[in-house]
Amino acid sequence: MGYFPNHKHAERRNIKRWSEHIFRFFGLGQASEELLKFYTIQLETDAADGDDSLLLLLEPKKKRISKRVREVRFWLDPERYLPTRVEYLGKAGNRRVIEFHEIQVNPDLAATLYSVDLPEDVKVTKGFGGFLGLSSEDYESADN
C-alpha cells in the first residue's frame, strides 16, 4: 500500500508476482554469483558524499535489463556491509533514490506495523500511478 496523504490518495498493489523483477532490476537480496549474471559490478573508491561508505556500481549486461536500467548504485556501510542508499538510474534518465536510516538487524516487529488505516476520504486505486506521477484518472479504481 502506498499512501500519499497530501493528495488523499492511496495505491494498492500486490507485488508478489513482480518481486523477482524488482529484485533483479535493483539487485536486491541476491548472491554475488547471481548478480554477476546480470550486472558488471565495480567498487568505486570515491563515495562522493565525503563519508567512508563503499560504493558499488552495477551496470546491466543483459539487454532485457539494459532496456530499462542504465545503472544501479549501492552505498554500503563499511562495517556491516548493509546498504545505506540505493540509487536507480533508468534508461530514460529517470532517477529513484532509496535511503535507509536507523538500520537495525533483525529487530522484533509488531504485526500492526504493516497495517494501514486510511481516512474515509482517501481514494484507493490499483497500481503505481503515484510513483510515476500519474493522476488518479490514469488508472483503474481499486474500490471493488
C-alpha positions as CSV (number, residue, x, y, z in Angstrom):
1,M,0.0,0.0,0.0
2,G,1.4,3.4,-1.0
3,Y,-0.2,6.3,0.8
4,F,0.0,9.9,-0.3
5,P,-1.7,11.9,2.5
6,N,-1.3,15.3,0.8
7,H,-3.2,14.0,-2.2
8,K,-5.8,12.0,-0.2
9,H,-4.8,9.0,-2.3
10,A,-3.6,5.5,-1.7
11,E,-2.5,2.8,-4.1
12,R,-2.9,-0.9,-3.5
13,R,-0.7,-3.4,-5.4
14,N,0.2,-7.0,-5.0
15,I,3.9,-7.1,-5.8
16,K,4.3,-10.8,-5.2
17,R,4.4,-11.5,-8.9
18,W,6.7,-8.6,-9.5
19,S,9.1,-9.4,-6.7
20,E,11.6,-11.3,-8.9
21,H,11.7,-8.5,-11.4
22,I,12.1,-5.9,-8.7
23,F,14.9,-7.8,-7.0
24,R,16.7,-8.4,-10.3
25,F,16.4,-4.8,-11.6
26,F,17.6,-3.4,-8.3
27,G,20.0,-6.2,-7.4
28,L,18.5,-6.7,-4.0
29,G,18.7,-9.9,-2.0
30,Q,20.9,-11.8,-4.5
31,A,24.2,-13.6,-4.1
32,S,27.1,-12.0,-5.9
33,E,27.2,-15.0,-8.3
34,E,23.6,-14.3,-9.4
35,L,24.2,-10.6,-9.7
36,L,27.2,-11.2,-11.9
37,K,25.0,-13.0,-14.4
38,F,23.0,-9.7,-14.9
39,Y,25.4,-6.9,-14.0
40,T,29.0,-5.8,-14.2
41,I,30.0,-4.8,-10.7
42,Q,32.6,-2.2,-9.8
43,L,33.8,-0.9,-6.4
44,E,34.1,2.8,-6.5
45,T,36.7,4.2,-4.1
46,D,35.4,7.8,-4.0
47,A,32.0,7.9,-2.4
48,A,31.1,11.5,-3.4
49,D,29.2,12.0,-0.1
50,G,32.5,12.5,1.7
51,D,31.9,9.7,4.1
52,D,33.5,6.3,4.3
53,S,30.7,4.4,2.6
54,L,31.6,1.8,0.0
55,L,30.0,2.5,-3.4
56,L,29.1,-0.4,-5.7
57,L,28.2,0.4,-9.3
58,L,26.1,-2.1,-11.1
59,E,25.8,-1.8,-14.9
60,P,23.4,-4.2,-16.8
61,K,24.9,-6.9,-19.0
62,K,21.6,-8.3,-20.4
63,K,19.6,-6.4,-23.0
64,R,16.3,-7.1,-21.2
65,I,17.6,-5.2,-18.2
66,S,19.5,-2.5,-20.0
67,K,16.3,-1.5,-21.9
68,R,15.1,-0.1,-18.6
69,V,18.1,0.3,-16.3
70,R,21.2,2.4,-17.0
71,E,22.9,1.7,-13.7
72,V,22.3,0.9,-10.0
73,R,24.4,2.4,-7.2
74,F,24.7,0.9,-3.7
75,W,26.3,2.8,-0.9
76,L,27.2,0.3,1.8
77,D,28.1,0.8,5.5
78,P,31.8,-0.2,5.7
79,E,31.4,-2.0,9.0
80,R,28.2,-4.1,8.3
81,Y,28.1,-4.0,4.5
82,L,24.4,-3.2,4.6
83,P,23.0,-0.7,2.1
84,T,22.5,2.9,3.4
85,R,21.4,4.2,0.0
86,V,20.3,2.8,-3.4
87,E,20.1,4.9,-6.5
88,Y,18.5,3.6,-9.6
89,L,19.0,5.4,-12.9
90,G,16.6,4.4,-15.7
91,K,17.4,4.3,-19.4
92,A,15.2,7.4,-20.0
93,G,17.1,9.4,-17.3
94,N,14.5,8.8,-14.5
95,R,16.2,8.5,-11.1
96,R,15.0,6.9,-7.9
97,V,16.8,7.1,-4.6
98,I,16.1,5.0,-1.5
99,E,17.8,5.9,1.7
100,F,18.0,3.8,4.8
101,H,18.2,5.4,8.2
102,E,18.4,3.9,11.7
103,I,19.2,0.5,10.4
104,Q,18.6,-2.4,12.7
105,V,19.4,-6.0,12.0
106,N,16.5,-8.4,12.7
107,P,14.5,-6.3,15.1
108,D,11.3,-7.5,16.7
109,L,8.5,-6.0,14.7
110,A,4.8,-5.8,15.7
111,A,2.3,-7.3,13.2
112,T,0.4,-4.0,13.4
113,L,3.4,-2.2,11.7
114,Y,2.1,-3.4,8.4
115,S,-1.5,-2.3,8.9
116,V,-2.5,0.9,7.2
117,D,-5.6,2.7,8.5
118,L,-6.8,5.2,5.9
119,P,-9.2,8.1,6.4
120,E,-12.5,7.7,4.7
121,D,-11.9,10.5,2.2
122,V,-8.9,8.7,0.7
123,K,-9.3,7.3,-2.8
124,V,-7.7,3.9,-3.2
125,T,-6.7,2.7,-6.6
126,K,-4.7,-0.2,-8.1
127,G,-1.2,0.4,-9.4
128,F,1.8,2.5,-9.0
129,G,0.5,5.7,-10.5
130,G,1.7,8.0,-7.7
131,F,5.2,6.7,-8.2
132,L,5.0,7.5,-11.8
133,G,3.4,10.9,-11.4
134,L,0.1,9.9,-12.9
135,S,-3.3,11.3,-11.7
136,S,-5.9,9.1,-10.2
137,E,-7.9,9.2,-13.5
138,D,-5.0,7.5,-15.3
139,Y,-5.5,4.1,-13.7
140,E,-8.2,1.7,-12.6
141,S,-10.1,2.1,-9.3
142,A,-9.4,-0.4,-6.6
143,D,-12.6,0.2,-4.6
144,N,-14.1,-3.2,-5.8
